[in-house]
Amino acid sequence: MCVKPSCEQETLSSFMIKFSVNLLDSLEDFLSTFQKDLSAVSGQIANLQDRSKDIDNRLKSRRRIEKPLSNLLVDLCIPPALATLILDTRVDENWIPAITEFERKLDTLKVRVRVKAARDLSEVAEGLRIVAATKLRTFFLALLEPVKTSMTTNLQVIQSTVWMKYRPLYIFLQRHAPNVAHEIQRAYAATVRTYFETGFRRYLRGLGWIKARTAEKAENITSGAGESPDPEVDPTRLSYARVDGPGVVMAYMADDKNHKEPLEALVRSALLVLMDNATAEYSFISTFFAHEPRSNMHSKDSSGSVMSPPLLSPTNGEFEETRSNPGSDFGGESVAPRRRLTSITSVMSAGAQEPSAKEEQAALNALWKQVMDPVLDYCQTFIQNAIDPPPPVVPLLTIIRLTEDVVAEVQRRNCSPLETYIFTLRLKMWPVFQKLMGEHIDALKKFAEGATSGYFRRGTTTDAAVSSICRRYVGVFNSFVALTDQAEETMIFSNLLRLRQELSKLIVTHTDKLTDPVAKARALSKFYEQLLQGISNGPRPTSHPKAQSELAYWRERDEEARRRIASSHGHEIRTVRISLDLQPQPKYLAVSCDENVVKNRVQDRK
């Protein structure tokens, strides 16, 4: 059976339908709004993610430049302890590391000139530089006072123990206060020049007093031959030809009026004292006043200084830092950008150029010459007075050999200006030597000509004179051989060869006066035997080639004279035997070979 709904039910149903529709519409609106809000939140989340990434990148960038920036700040900042030391303390050993640190700060400020902080500190650094230069100038000039006030000051000790210790301070002046460095250099040169000039003047004056007590005059080989005693050749005096030999003559020895020294000893003392002082001074000047090459500041320990915190740069200071505006500190004026320099060396070379090695060496040589110039003049005058008037030829050759040995020692000590000076002195001695040898040869030639018996003149030579000349020749030859290491030296042995030729002519000319061939041969053999014995007793009779050839030369002539004697003896014996055979004589007369016996019996027979 069908039941119809009532009006209330219809109303309720319609209400429920409307409510559901409204609820669905509300839900639809809510879902639509939620979707919009969800889209907005999603956009914000994406934005936050982007910001997070950007912050993370910025953090990484800051961390990447944190240590280089810290290193830059440390390099630019001048520690208070460093400033206090320069301003309030006197120069001492503590200044050596401090000045090295301060110089590094100055160089860093020059390199970082485009950094505003560096420009802010430049005035402070400049003030400290001026104070340091002023104090260092006073300090170095005070070091010269002991040299100025006393000649007993040991200059080499002060140079090696004081000046060289504080050389880093002078290097600082060379780089950052060149005018002050030049002033100190000039003051040093003037002070040490006076020191050496006074000392050498007194020393050489004392040597001159000793030289006046033992004056030796050069005489030719024939002077007073056979009449006056032969000049003795002392082999011990030949030891003065070497640097390694007897001790030098001390200055106080000149006060003893009885003290005497040979000429070679005095010249050797002057040259050795000059060599030791001049080479030591050259070594000091070449080391102390030489320009020190700049070291690379951006090293691994550039910030680990004694005055700064120990912060190290992991990138060795090579990073691309953000540059400040160059015109920000100059009233807003724009500064033209300049090319970025790649190294500290290029920055320093953009300013004052350091001298080349050749120019610096020439400057150091000039400084040495300025210091030693009076000493070189005194020594040159002393040696010139020693060889003018000329001494005997053997002492002169001893002095020449000494100069050669001194030149070799100076070369080992690497002092080129002194080497040139000594070499020039030696060149001046060789003409004097050649002149003396020429006088000996000419005198011997004239003496031999006087021995020739002519129609209007008579021979003036005697056996004693010729024997004396032979002894003098032996002394000269042995001395020359002892003083000459080389087998061939033209200047020495060519003159000896000429002298030997004249001596040989003299011996032959002198013996030609004898009419008896046996007596003549016997006289020749006597002189040759004297020469052979003298040369054999020389210092190097077998080791030197010239001594061997000299012995061979005189031995050959001696053997020739002996052959003449032997042949004359044989002829005389045969004559005697023939004459004795004509008359009956005892048999022993015929077989006797003794010359004296034969002569006596011949005279008895007559």
Disulfide bonds with the S-S distance in Angstrom:
none
